[in-house]
Amino acid sequence: MKPRQVVGGVLGIVAAAVAWAADPAPGVPRIGFLSTYEVGLQQSVQRRLQELGWVEGKSAAFEFRFAQGRTERLPELAAELVRAKVDVIVAMTNVPAFAARNATQTIPIVVYAAHDAVGTGLARTLARPGGNITGTESLAPELDAKRIELIKQIVPSLRDLAVLYNPNDQGSPIHLKWAQTAGQALGFAISRLEVRGGADYEPTLAGAAARRPDALLTLTDNITYVNWPRVADFALKQRVPTVCEFSGLVEAGCLVSYGPALDEFTERVAHQVDRILKGAKPADLPFEQPTRFELVVNLRTARAIGVAIPQAILVRADRVLE
């Protein structure tokens, strides 16, 4: 799934997001989705749910709420889902998950790719999350160290690694701690690039261009995923090597990624929703961790910025984009 820039600002567009849906049969379960942006992953979960028997207009109804990049609207949209009396809410990553949790302590919530569910307080433990929340754990902070090791192999002279992230994501402080520890161990500094929304990119990247870091790591949430093309343009113009979490960003120009396969999150989240609709309690369903990881390299980007990818990385790569 490639990120894309979402254009829009009319608040009413969120309420219209479900206008296409067929009228459901009376009494069927209602499945809500809450996300900062519409990035297509929600529809992937919906398709898998339909394969499991939860068909729109027949055996289920789907309610979508997208904040169109305005994270401050997430609490309001979560409250809308509660008023719509959905039977379960699928929250796309941390920020929507916290908005959903603050809106209800009774409706089950399934989180798509939480960033350190235990460290941020979404779950008591991964095995027994407690409360009304379960989901999938991305292992994102722990894997930052591996991503940083990769970019160090590609840029042996690395002295300044810029980390671009959304500080409103509750997992960001944990990410940064792992990144700083890895940087110290490998002998280079970590600089921070904060982006809370689309409007922050121009000034933030302009400041980074003036300094030109040796490499850039993107921490992924809805904001940074959807706005990735801006970072790709910056990195190409400034010839800055980039390292990302997910393969979709490499397909959109990132130099190298290492992280879980998104289709595994889709599969696991859909099965958790299925179990909840059949009577399981979220407190009894563990946060599931990914088991499949991808190392993807973009040789087109490497050539464009004049970077040589070590053979040791190419041999290990699951995919190499020529």
Beta strands, then each sheet from edge to edge (+ up, - down):
strand 1: 30-35
strand 2: 61-66
strand 3: 88-92
strand 4: 109-114
strand 5: 133-137
strand 6: 160-165
strand 7: 189-194
strand 8: 215-218
strand 9: 242-244
strand 10: 256-260
strand 11: 293-298
strand 12: 319-321
sheet 1: 2+ 1+ 3+ 4+ 5+
sheet 2: 7+ 6+ 8+ 9+ 10+ 11- 12-
end
